[in-house]
Amino acid sequence: IPLITDPVKAGIETRSKEVQLLSVSMLIKICTNKTGKYLCPHLKGLIKELLIGLSTLEPSILNSLAVQDQGADFANQVESARISISKSNPLNNALDTCIDLIDDIDTINSVIPELSGIIKTGIGLNSINAACKILVNLSDKKYLHTILRKHSKKAMNALLGQIKITPSPHLKQQYSSVIGHWCLFAKKKYVEQTMELIEELYFNEHVGSRNNDQRILSGLLAYNVSKYALNVIKRYNKVLALSFVATHDTDQECSGYWIKTMDECGGKQMCLIQNMDMTVELMIRTFNDSVYERKQTAITAIKDLCELCKDDIDSDLFRKLVYQILETLPGKIWDGKIKLFDSLNHISKFCDNLINQDAELKQRIITSLLTEVQRKKMEYRIAGINAFGEIVINLNKHIDDVEKQIVIMDECVPIVKSIFDEYNKKEQKMMEQTTTDHAQKMELKQKYKKDQELLCCSIKFVGNVFNGNHDMMQLKYSSFIIKDCYVHYLKRTEWMTQIAIYKSIQSFCETLNVNIIDADLLCTLIGGIILGFDDLKYTAVRHQALCSLYKLLKLLKVHQQMHLIEKELFNTIRSKIDFMADNDDKPIVVQQAMKLRRDLLL
């Protein structure tokens, strides 16, 4: 053994191929021919020699391929091939025999430093891979944990140092697995260093490129610790809080590891228990990141938090989160910023009581949105208007006291009118550019598509923010809404806008006070609605028109105001409904027509 493990005299590292081959043959025989206890005094040298041999005896072609720079995919394929081929190396059997014999303090004291040293060098893929395998194998023997704990400094320092810098995906996996196993019994200092590294890798603020690799590694490491040392990771609230935030990461591989981590730890609720302050702190830290993708992670996490906890969130923490979103709304419009509106909508849906109980916060939300919906960027403006209308509905739906409901028609109507005026001018310009060329027609249509989207969302917005519970608001604006908003555009727009109008009418009817509505105005609205019955091309238009009329007539019937409808108009309605119920070829239209006739006209 001293002879064949001596790199100068003989051994695997000698340059002589004949001597190298003989040394390998002798090593295999010595380790596998039932030599048993006689190997124990030599395990340190044997294991070191065998580990070196796994890399030294690797085919030269693989070494040359490994140093070629042909992209990440090529490098991963070569690495997989190296690992696969190394498994057939006969030295593996000899190494397995030696590993099984590591069972006493003296052997462990001599072997662990060697293994740590091989890992620390970062050289020799197969040698490092086998060293990691040995460390995992030893950690699975619970009766050795006390002895292994004494070596946690060397082992953990080597692992934590290399996992940050290795470019090898396979070694990242191996290092993470070993760290996960060793965290179960390692000294507190090195466990804490692991938890700090997880956080450092996720935020990687010191890395210039800020790519996803560091965050993916953070998730991988956290998952392995949760898998093999669950009770340990549960003691670190910051990592539990981070797992909730990071499950919403925009990178699927990263979020996938964190979702597994969270599942190991008992799910989202378990990660939030006792960690709400820390979770909010990390959300805000992520929100304030200079990389816009991180902001999107925070936005999604906030939505999920509100949906899970609803009104049980601490009011001060909730206020802090909402203000963070509102303060981010002004300024440069970055990719994904429109999701801020989506998050506010989500918050108002699940935490409406918290908002309604905080008058200052509620007013701040309204003021901020009134400003943002006037921005010039079309997509941003559309998203803001859509969310604003939903937010008003969400905040008003559980308030019985009319005086406490949101009433913003005075502020919103001028904004909507300016959008209508702008659309009308562009529509006039488009009509002047009319052409018979199909390609040019399509180009013009595409050009004004966003303007049409803005018109649609503005009309829906009117229905959402209208509050007929306030008589003065209804008397002041009902004529504008019915004539200038609904009927005017029902007569001159295509199916997409018409559907938006019908949906807006349905929202409008939610708070409409039919006891004070002008009869002529009511008939004008009904006349506009039934225009949709004649659209034979689009089923959705006919169906939405029927739904709108059903809602309006039901409101009139409940309040005993059906007499407001002119007799001639009522007969027209009945004849059109009868025709649709008996002749329309679309079941959804027939069903709605029959329902309207049965409930309101018979």
Salt bridges, closest charged atoms under 4 A:
GLU58 OE2 - ARG82 NE 2.82
ASP96 OD1 - LYS133 NZ 3.50
GLU114 OE2 - LYS44 NZ 3.99
ASP140 OD1 - HIS181 NE2 3.79
GLU192 OE2 - LYS188 NZ 3.91
GLU199 OE2 - LYS238 NZ 3.21
GLU199 OE2 - ARG285 NH1 2.59
GLU200 OE2 - HIS206 NE2 3.95
GLU205 OE1 - ARG285 NH2 3.42
ASP249 OD2 - ARG215 NE 2.79
ASP289 OD2 - ARG210 NH2 2.77
ASP289 OD2 - ARG294 NH1 3.32
ASP304 OD2 - HIS248 NE2 2.76
ASP304 OD2 - LYS268 NZ 2.58
GLU307 OE1 - HIS346 NE2 2.91
ASP342 OD2 - LYS303 NZ 2.64
ASP352 OD2 - HIS398 ND1 2.90
ASP358 OD2 - ARG319 NH1 2.37
GLU360 OE1 - ARG319 NH2 3.21
GLU372 OE1 - ARG375 NH1 2.54
GLU379 OE2 - LYS450 NZ 3.68
ASP410 OD1 - LYS476 NZ 3.00
GLU422 OE2 - LYS426 NZ 3.63
GLU427 OE1 - ARG492 NH2 2.29
ASP451 OD1 - LYS426 NZ 2.78
GLU453 OE1 - LYS450 NZ 3.62
GLU510 OE2 - LYS551 NZ 2.40
ASP534 OD1 - LYS576 NZ 3.07
ASP578 OD1 - ARG597 NH1 3.12
ASP582 OD1 - ARG597 NH1 3.82
ASP584 OD2 - ARG542 NE 2.83
ASP599 OD1 - ARG598 NE 3.36
